[in-house]
Amino acid sequence: MQSTTLSIGDPIEGRCTKCRKNTDHIIVTLVEEAPGKVQCNTCTRQHKYRPPSVPKKPAVRQIKPRDTDRKEWESLRPNMNSAKAREYSMTDAYKLNALINHPVFGLGLVQRVIGSQKVEVLFEDGKKTMRCQ
Ligand SMILES: [Zn+2]
């Protein structure tokens, strides 16, 4: 079995606060078999051992369609006059930018007329395709 015990004078990779990056160090002191002080091979500075930092992955934030719908809703909502909204009915015809009042989804804005008998409506919960005449 290979011993993992560290000794003074052993090379060890760590983060150097002066170089501000991961550099090779030499162990100067040991504290309970863990590196205490180390000396940086690059700048020869002695400092407390810091484990090498792991480069952070760039945070790729996936914007869910729902989030963009929500933002759109929030930006358009102040211009929606709910008093002008019509009760939603499958047998009604709807024009672009018409306001409807759906029994389940609430206030909605017609954003797209998809062919015949379908409209895309932006609700607080997101976009939904609704049937109409
Ligand atoms: Zn250094």
Boltz pocket constraint, residues with backbone or C-beta under 6 A from the ligand:
constraints:
  - pocket:
      binder: B
      contacts: [[A, 16], [A, 17], [A, 18], [A, 19], [A, 20], [A, 23], [A, 40], [A, 41], [A, 42], [A, 43], [A, 44], [A, 45]]
      max_distance: 6.0
